[in-house]
Amino acid sequence: MTASADTLLLITTSFPRAGDGSEAAGAFVSDLALEVARHAPVRVVAPGGARETIETWGAVPVYRYASPDRPLSLLSPKRPSDWPGIFSTLTSLRRQTLHAGSDGRVAHAIALWALPSGWAAASLKSRVGVPYSIWALGSDIWSLGRIPGVRGVLRSVAQGATRRFADGLKLAEDAEHLCGRSFEFLPSTRAIDVPQKPIAANAPPYRFLFLGRWHANKGIDLLLDSLEMLDDQDWDGIAEVHIAGGGPLNDLVLSRVAQLGEAGRPIRLSGYLGNAEASAALARADMLLLPSRIESIPVVFSDAMKAGLPVVSSPVGDLPALIDRFQCGYLAKDVSPQSFAQSIRDAVRGGVVPCLAGTARAASEFDLESISTELAGLVAGSRR
């Protein structure tokens, strides 16, 4: 590393390509990059199309590595048919990471997320001595960490990192247990301008919103099962269920929503929402639905808090602790359609108003500026 090193390199598998809201985590990383750039020079290594390119996002250089049509999160080392795509993507990721750090300007790299970005950051450290830190998601620890060969790589990457972050409280504990190194809690949140409602709905019927990937981990199928379990009296308290997003369960969602619509249920379907559209959807809704099977603290949770929306949630990750701490929503007893249907009934009966003080308190905990300041400090720390 040279004396002129002053740049933070963000290495990520999640970054927008079209700005259409198709990658919620990617929207967070792009917002983070622009915010960190207010404090220190930033470069980003992120997935792109068929070829490696260099472009800009605002004033931030983005080194795009070649990746398949499907993101790495949907490719599995357990499927031999996915191996060529995984290998070619990882090769390009490493090459672009080394390219981004080849001129001596990078003082520190931060990997979002632990794998495979942390593996690329470790390669950069091995090649030119740039220190790195990692920021883990639930999928790093609770999914990839269960694969024997991958688990060893994860432990090695964590042990070589200067600092280790996790975007959840329980996740930080589990990551420490798995990797043998301490992890600091650092929440993820995005820059989204959601106006708080001047007057909250204080009686049913309420408008509910699901905003996220249509993936088994996010529980979209559990939500649809729970909605089918609600009877006519339950639906009298629901003005609308708006389901927005997209993903591998697209066909299932389209089919099941059509069936609910044919049964006369007030359900509305949207595709992926960009920031402005997501803001409008949150402003229109009264409560947010979080039926996840696997979760730490989803970005959309902080969106809901900023919008003053109570959540109706599965009891996974840190969501039970957050809902209990802030009194900002309604929690299912277990991860099942029956329990989630009951939590929707509880939300209709309990209403929005008792949760508003809690959503305001929770919103203050998720501040993008303080997170970016923390990461920008990695540059100064590496130069000392």
PAFIFI-966582 format. One record per residue (C-alpha): x, y, z. Coordinates in nm, 4 decimals, decimal comma. Layout:
% PAFIFI-966582
{{X; Y; Z}}
...
END
This chain:
% PAFIFI-966582
{{0,0000; 0,0000; 0,0000}}
{{0,1344; 0,3452; -0,0913}}
{{0,1379; 0,6609; 0,1187}}
{{-0,1225; 0,8086; -0,1171}}
{{-0,3766; 0,5337; -0,0444}}
{{-0,7019; 0,7084; 0,0480}}
{{-0,9816; 0,5022; -0,1082}}
{{-1,2353; 0,2553; 0,0331}}
{{-1,3141; -0,0342; -0,2000}}
{{-1,6611; -0,1880; -0,1656}}
{{-1,6731; -0,5430; -0,3059}}
{{-2,0289; -0,6671; -0,3423}}
{{-2,2529; -0,9251; -0,5032}}
{{-2,5526; -0,6907; -0,4690}}
{{-2,5686; -0,3698; -0,6694}}
{{-2,8355; -0,2230; -0,8975}}
{{-2,8051; -0,2582; -1,2710}}
{{-3,1284; -0,1014; -1,3936}}
{{-3,2462; 0,0971; -1,0917}}
{{-3,5761; -0,0923; -1,1021}}
{{-3,5760; -0,2149; -0,7424}}
{{-3,4926; -0,5744; -0,8403}}
{{-3,2167; -0,5927; -0,5770}}
{{-3,3202; -0,4505; -0,2405}}
{{-2,9795; -0,5257; -0,0875}}
{{-2,8209; -0,3774; -0,3991}}
{{-3,0116; -0,0541; -0,3512}}
{{-2,8747; -0,0364; 0,0003}}
{{-2,5154; -0,0847; -0,1221}}
{{-2,5491; 0,1854; -0,3879}}
{{-2,6946; 0,4277; -0,1326}}
{{-2,4119; 0,3372; 0,1044}}
{{-2,1459; 0,3953; -0,1612}}
{{-2,2773; 0,7434; -0,2374}}
{{-2,2995; 0,8303; 0,1327}}
{{-1,9473; 0,7035; 0,2110}}
{{-1,8200; 0,9047; -0,0867}}
{{-1,9081; 1,2195; 0,1090}}
{{-1,6346; 1,1258; 0,3579}}
{{-1,3702; 0,9417; 0,1505}}
{{-1,3040; 0,8343; -0,2102}}
{{-1,4915; 0,5133; -0,2955}}
{{-1,4683; 0,2462; -0,5609}}
{{-1,7083; -0,0438; -0,6062}}
{{-1,6642; -0,3938; -0,7504}}
{{-2,0097; -0,5214; -0,8455}}
{{-2,1872; -0,7697; -1,0747}}
{{-2,2527; -0,6683; -1,4323}}
{{-2,3523; -0,8256; -1,7604}}
{{-2,1728; -1,0560; -1,9996}}
{{-1,8527; -0,8484; -2,0114}}
{{-1,6268; -0,6782; -1,7600}}
{{-1,6706; -0,3011; -1,7715}}
{{-1,5931; 0,0124; -1,5725}}
{{-1,8688; 0,2698; -1,5322}}
{{-1,9784; 0,5277; -1,2782}}
{{-2,2657; 0,5409; -1,0300}}
{{-2,3010; 0,9063; -0,9521}}
{{-1,9342; 0,9983; -0,9087}}
{{-1,8346; 0,6504; -0,7841}}
{{-1,6349; 0,4233; -1,0189}}
{{-1,7929; 0,0787; -1,0493}}
{{-1,5826; -0,2133; -1,1730}}
{{-1,8385; -0,4548; -1,3119}}
{{-1,7463; -0,8220; -1,3194}}
{{-1,9080; -1,0611; -1,5649}}
{{-2,1878; -1,2641; -1,4095}}
{{-2,4573; -1,5004; -1,5416}}
{{-2,8195; -1,4055; -1,5880}}
{{-2,8946; -1,5539; -1,2463}}
{{-2,7235; -1,3934; -0,9438}}
{{-2,4806; -1,5991; -0,7375}}
{{-2,7420; -1,6184; -0,4608}}
{{-2,9499; -1,8431; -0,6885}}
{{-2,6582; -2,0682; -0,7899}}
{{-2,5652; -2,3606; -0,5658}}
{{-2,2393; -2,5551; -0,5352}}
{{-2,4604; -2,8576; -0,4655}}
{{-2,5778; -2,8535; -0,8287}}
{{-2,3062; -2,9574; -1,0783}}
{{-2,4965; -2,7773; -1,3542}}
{{-2,4284; -2,4482; -1,1712}}
{{-2,0521; -2,5025; -1,1430}}
{{-1,9535; -2,3386; -1,4740}}
{{-2,1501; -2,0237; -1,3897}}
{{-2,0094; -2,0090; -1,0366}}
{{-1,6509; -2,0601; -1,1563}}
{{-1,6679; -1,8000; -1,4325}}
{{-1,8302; -1,5429; -1,2040}}
{{-1,5797; -1,5946; -0,9235}}
{{-1,2900; -1,5716; -1,1686}}
{{-1,4202; -1,2411; -1,3034}}
{{-1,4936; -1,1116; -0,9508}}
{{-1,1358; -1,1765; -0,8431}}
{{-0,9918; -1,0243; -1,1607}}
{{-1,1910; -0,7011; -1,1283}}
{{-1,1095; -0,6758; -0,7572}}
{{-0,7385; -0,6980; -0,8326}}
{{-0,7834; -0,4438; -1,1132}}
{{-0,9635; -0,1979; -0,8838}}
{{-0,6849; -0,2210; -0,6273}}
{{-0,3861; -0,2338; -0,8626}}
{{-0,2863; 0,1352; -0,8600}}
{{-0,2065; 0,1686; -0,4894}}
{{-0,4941; 0,4054; -0,4088}}
{{-0,7057; 0,1563; -0,2127}}
{{-0,6418; 0,1834; 0,1615}}
{{-0,9044; -0,0667; 0,2788}}
{{-1,1593; -0,3045; 0,1249}}
{{-1,4982; -0,3879; 0,2735}}
{{-1,6659; -0,7063; 0,1504}}
{{-2,0428; -0,7068; 0,1200}}
{{-2,0990; -0,9845; 0,1864}}
{{-1,8659; -1,2335; 0,3602}}
{{-1,8755; -1,4745; 0,0649}}
{{-1,7746; -1,4588; -0,2088}}
{{-1,6805; -1,0902; -0,1736}}
{{-1,4623; -1,1609; 0,1299}}
{{-1,2756; -1,4260; -0,0672}}
{{-1,2002; -1,1660; -0,3371}}
{{-1,0888; -0,9163; -0,0706}}
{{-0,8558; -1,1790; 0,0774}}
{{-0,7077; -1,2293; -0,2702}}
{{-0,6401; -0,8554; -0,2945}}
{{-0,4726; -0,8576; 0,0463}}
{{-0,2567; -1,1526; -0,0555}}
{{-0,1557; -0,9838; -0,3813}}
{{-0,0890; -0,6213; -0,2760}}
{{-0,1339; -0,6089; 0,1015}}
{{-0,4622; -0,4140; 0,1192}}
{{-0,6379; -0,4906; 0,4521}}
{{-1,0039; -0,5829; 0,4402}}
{{-1,3131; -0,6139; 0,6565}}
{{-1,6256; -0,8207; 0,5982}}
{{-1,9943; -0,7571; 0,6541}}
{{-2,1989; -1,0772; 0,6879}}
{{-2,5587; -1,1445; 0,5915}}
{{-2,7743; -1,4252; 0,7239}}
{{-2,7218; -1,6212; 0,4013}}
{{-2,3449; -1,6206; 0,4641}}
{{-2,3728; -1,7811; 0,8054}}
{{-2,6996; -1,9737; 0,7996}}
{{-2,6830; -2,1074; 0,4422}}
{{-2,3274; -2,1060; 0,3037}}
{{-2,1885; -2,1767; 0,6500}}
{{-2,3602; -2,5159; 0,6456}}
{{-2,1697; -2,6390; 0,3390}}
{{-1,8553; -2,8197; 0,4640}}
{{-1,6002; -2,6997; 0,2058}}
{{-1,7453; -2,3494; 0,1900}}
{{-1,7510; -2,3260; 0,5698}}
{{-1,3718; -2,3600; 0,5791}}
{{-1,3303; -2,0758; 0,3291}}
{{-1,5676; -1,8595; 0,5327}}
{{-1,3691; -1,9192; 0,8521}}
{{-1,0409; -1,8382; 0,6760}}
{{-1,1808; -1,5165; 0,5281}}
{{-1,3213; -1,4060; 0,8662}}
{{-0,9972; -1,4770; 1,0479}}
{{-0,7982; -1,2703; 0,7972}}
{{-1,0284; -0,9676; 0,8239}}
{{-0,9370; -0,6532; 1,0176}}
{{-1,2946; -0,6085; 1,1368}}
{{-1,6018; -0,8245; 1,1018}}
{{-1,9553; -0,6867; 1,0910}}
{{-2,2958; -0,8572; 1,0824}}
{{-2,6279; -0,6961; 1,0001}}
{{-2,8078; -0,8682; 1,2859}}
{{-2,7656; -0,9228; 1,6603}}
{{-2,8228; -1,2980; 1,6634}}
{{-2,6344; -1,3235; 1,3364}}
{{-2,3288; -1,1660; 1,4989}}
{{-2,3414; -1,4286; 1,7754}}
{{-2,3811; -1,7177; 1,5297}}
{{-2,1049; -1,5820; 1,3048}}
{{-1,8668; -1,5582; 1,6011}}
{{-1,9456; -1,9173; 1,6980}}
{{-1,8910; -2,0412; 1,3416}}
{{-1,5790; -1,8405; 1,2569}}
{{-1,4031; -1,8165; 1,5907}}
{{-1,3752; -1,4370; 1,5691}}
{{-1,5870; -1,1571; 1,7133}}
{{-1,8431; -0,9789; 1,4921}}
{{-1,9825; -0,6291; 1,5494}}
{{-2,3471; -0,5465; 1,4855}}
{{-2,3878; -0,2965; 1,2021}}
{{-2,7419; -0,2601; 1,0632}}
{{-2,8166; -0,2147; 0,6957}}
{{-3,0556; 0,0532; 0,5771}}
{{-3,1102; 0,2478; 0,2584}}
{{-3,1795; 0,6075; 0,1691}}
{{-3,5521; 0,6156; 0,1135}}
{{-3,7731; 0,9204; 0,1522}}
{{-4,1018; 0,7984; 0,2943}}
{{-4,3363; 1,0669; 0,4268}}
{{-4,5008; 0,9772; 0,7546}}
{{-4,8767; 0,9818; 0,7403}}
{{-5,0186; 1,2904; 0,9112}}
{{-5,3032; 1,0829; 1,0529}}
{{-5,2620; 0,7072; 1,1002}}
{{-5,5532; 0,4775; 1,0312}}
{{-5,7011; 0,4005; 1,3725}}
{{-5,9620; 0,1460; 1,2689}}
{{-5,9961; -0,1305; 1,0108}}
{{-6,0002; -0,1979; 0,7249}}
{{-5,6199; -0,1749; 0,6917}}
{{-5,3860; -0,1862; 0,3917}}
{{-5,1103; -0,4475; 0,4151}}
{{-4,7906; -0,4564; 0,2068}}
{{-4,5394; -0,7296; 0,1213}}
{{-4,2288; -0,5810; -0,0402}}
{{-3,9441; -0,8176; -0,1199}}
{{-3,8063; -1,1124; -0,3136}}
{{-4,0439; -1,3899; -0,4075}}
{{-3,8146; -1,6542; -0,2583}}
{{-3,8730; -1,9359; -0,0098}}
{{-3,6446; -1,7667; 0,2449}}
{{-3,8711; -1,4604; 0,2395}}
{{-4,1801; -1,6764; 0,2974}}
{{-4,3970; -1,5461; 0,0142}}
{{-4,5549; -1,8922; -0,0164}}
{{-4,6294; -1,8932; 0,3580}}
{{-4,7980; -1,5568; 0,3200}}
{{-5,0166; -1,6800; 0,0354}}
{{-5,1113; -1,9891; 0,2371}}
{{-5,2023; -1,7699; 0,5353}}
{{-5,4162; -1,5386; 0,3215}}
{{-5,6158; -1,8383; 0,1991}}
{{-5,6839; -1,9334; 0,5613}}
{{-5,8540; -1,6021; 0,6388}}
{{-6,2340; -1,6132; 0,6302}}
{{-6,4851; -1,3508; 0,5189}}
{{-6,4952; -1,1909; 0,8630}}
{{-6,1159; -1,1615; 0,8671}}
{{-6,1141; -0,9995; 0,5240}}
{{-6,3702; -0,7418; 0,6392}}
{{-6,0799; -0,5841; 0,8317}}
{{-5,8499; -0,5753; 0,5280}}
{{-5,8834; -0,3032; 0,2667}}
{{-5,5993; -0,4380; 0,0524}}
{{-5,3007; -0,6726; 0,0443}}
{{-5,0392; -0,5340; -0,1940}}
{{-4,7688; -0,7841; -0,2953}}
{{-4,4680; -0,6296; -0,4707}}
{{-4,1387; -0,7813; -0,5817}}
{{-4,0236; -1,0702; -0,7970}}
{{-3,7990; -1,3735; -0,7923}}
{{-3,7761; -1,7501; -0,8388}}
{{-4,1300; -1,8158; -0,7085}}
{{-4,2782; -1,5830; -0,9699}}
{{-4,5078; -1,8448; -1,1289}}
{{-4,6388; -1,9598; -0,7917}}
{{-4,7147; -1,6037; -0,6833}}
{{-4,8952; -1,5169; -1,0055}}
{{-5,1093; -1,8322; -0,9862}}
{{-5,1997; -1,8011; -0,6191}}
{{-5,2738; -1,4282; -0,6373}}
{{-5,5030; -1,4948; -0,9334}}
{{-5,6915; -1,7526; -0,7258}}
{{-5,7320; -1,5096; -0,4367}}
{{-5,8532; -1,2421; -0,6749}}
{{-6,1090; -1,4799; -0,8262}}
{{-6,2342; -1,5484; -0,4726}}
{{-6,3043; -1,1761; -0,4371}}
{{-6,0171; -1,0948; -0,2030}}
{{-5,8797; -0,7381; -0,2269}}
{{-5,5289; -0,8278; -0,3409}}
{{-5,3012; -0,6251; -0,5702}}
{{-4,9834; -0,7348; -0,7432}}
{{-4,6817; -0,5295; -0,8531}}
{{-4,3379; -0,6159; -0,9846}}
{{-4,0114; -0,4835; -0,8471}}
{{-4,0345; -0,1298; -0,7111}}
{{-3,7624; 0,1329; -0,7379}}
{{-3,7023; 0,3750; -0,4514}}
{{-3,9691; 0,6237; -0,5541}}
{{-4,2272; 0,3498; -0,6151}}
{{-4,1362; 0,1732; -0,2901}}
{{-4,1762; 0,5023; -0,1033}}
{{-4,5222; 0,5471; -0,2537}}
{{-4,6220; 0,1896; -0,1636}}
{{-4,5035; 0,2341; 0,1956}}
{{-4,6848; 0,5671; 0,2218}}
{{-5,0078; 0,4057; 0,1019}}
{{-4,9866; 0,1042; 0,3368}}
{{-5,0810; 0,0757; 0,7037}}
{{-4,8713; -0,2320; 0,7960}}
{{-4,5841; -0,4334; 0,6472}}
{{-4,5896; -0,8138; 0,6153}}
{{-4,2661; -1,0066; 0,6950}}
{{-4,3408; -1,3812; 0,6659}}
{{-3,9725; -1,4850; 0,6300}}
{{-3,8360; -1,8304; 0,7080}}
{{-3,4751; -1,7061; 0,7333}}
{{-3,3944; -1,3485; 0,8228}}
{{-3,1611; -1,1271; 1,0206}}
{{-3,2921; -0,7702; 0,9982}}
{{-3,4251; -0,7060; 0,6469}}
{{-3,3673; -0,3655; 0,4891}}
{{-3,7420; -0,3310; 0,4390}}
{{-3,7867; -0,3415; 0,8186}}
{{-3,6011; -0,0115; 0,8527}}
{{-3,8019; 0,1231; 0,5577}}
{{-4,1204; 0,0415; 0,7465}}
{{-3,9964; 0,2043; 1,0665}}
{{-3,9101; 0,5249; 0,8783}}
{{-4,2579; 0,5196; 0,7250}}
{{-4,4284; 0,4630; 1,0602}}
{{-4,5613; 0,1205; 0,9585}}
{{-4,5989; -0,1538; 1,2182}}
{{-4,4830; -0,4957; 1,0986}}
{{-4,6546; -0,8327; 1,1042}}
{{-4,3671; -1,0762; 1,1295}}
{{-4,2491; -1,4343; 1,1571}}
{{-4,0418; -1,5051; 1,4721}}
{{-3,7036; -1,5313; 1,2970}}
{{-3,3636; -1,3671; 1,3368}}
{{-3,3670; -1,0440; 1,5357}}
{{-3,7262; -0,9563; 1,4518}}
{{-3,8749; -1,0951; 1,7772}}
{{-3,6230; -0,8961; 1,9848}}
{{-3,6812; -0,5782; 1,7846}}
{{-4,0595; -0,6037; 1,7991}}
{{-4,0441; -0,6702; 2,1736}}
{{-3,7928; -0,3890; 2,2342}}
{{-3,9747; -0,1215; 2,0376}}
{{-4,3341; -0,2535; 2,0514}}
{{-4,3518; -0,1848; 1,6782}}
{{-4,5639; -0,4699; 1,5458}}
{{-4,7224; -0,8123; 1,5732}}
{{-4,5310; -1,1404; 1,5955}}
{{-4,6409; -1,4870; 1,4860}}
{{-4,5878; -1,7706; 1,7358}}
{{-4,3985; -1,9863; 1,4866}}
{{-4,3058; -2,0072; 1,1188}}
{{-4,6243; -2,1523; 0,9725}}
{{-4,9187; -2,0318; 0,7633}}
{{-5,1546; -2,0902; 1,0559}}
{{-4,9530; -1,8708; 1,2921}}
{{-4,9004; -1,5985; 1,0355}}
{{-5,2736; -1,5914; 0,9569}}
{{-5,3395; -1,5467; 1,3289}}
{{-5,0849; -1,2636; 1,3498}}
{{-5,2706; -1,0843; 1,0700}}
{{-5,5931; -1,1223; 1,2682}}
{{-5,4134; -0,9866; 1,5776}}
{{-5,2900; -0,6884; 1,3748}}
{{-5,6394; -0,6088; 1,2500}}
{{-5,7726; -0,6187; 1,6055}}
{{-5,4801; -0,4344; 1,7639}}
{{-5,4441; -0,1699; 1,4964}}
{{-5,1726; 0,0767; 1,3979}}
{{-5,1862; 0,3522; 1,6603}}
{{-5,0475; 0,1528; 1,9589}}
{{-4,7295; 0,0843; 1,7569}}
{{-4,6505; 0,4350; 1,6305}}
{{-4,4292; 0,5453; 1,9205}}
{{-4,2317; 0,2255; 1,8774}}
{{-4,1786; 0,2679; 1,5031}}
{{-4,0458; 0,6192; 1,5640}}
{{-3,7961; 0,4915; 1,8230}}
{{-3,6838; 0,2100; 1,5952}}
{{-3,6379; 0,4442; 1,2989}}
{{-3,3743; 0,6406; 1,4894}}
{{-3,1590; 0,3245; 1,5219}}
{{-3,1167; 0,2815; 1,1447}}
{{-2,9184; 0,5808; 1,0244}}
{{-2,7300; 0,5558; 0,6939}}
{{-2,5022; 0,8508; 0,7738}}
{{-2,3656; 0,6960; 1,0932}}
{{-2,3101; 0,3626; 0,9145}}
{{-2,1198; 0,5313; 0,6317}}
{{-1,9083; 0,7276; 0,8796}}
{{-1,8138; 0,4009; 1,0498}}
{{-1,6985; 0,2498; 0,7205}}
{{-1,5182; 0,5623; 0,6019}}
{{-1,3191; 0,5390; 0,9245}}
{{-1,1662; 0,2140; 0,7982}}
{{-0,9599; 0,4197; 0,5523}}
{{-0,8104; 0,6407; 0,8219}}
{{-0,7475; 0,3386; 1,0418}}
{{-0,5592; 0,1595; 0,7649}}
{{-0,3369; 0,4619; 0,6979}}
{{-0,2183; 0,4935; 1,0596}}
END
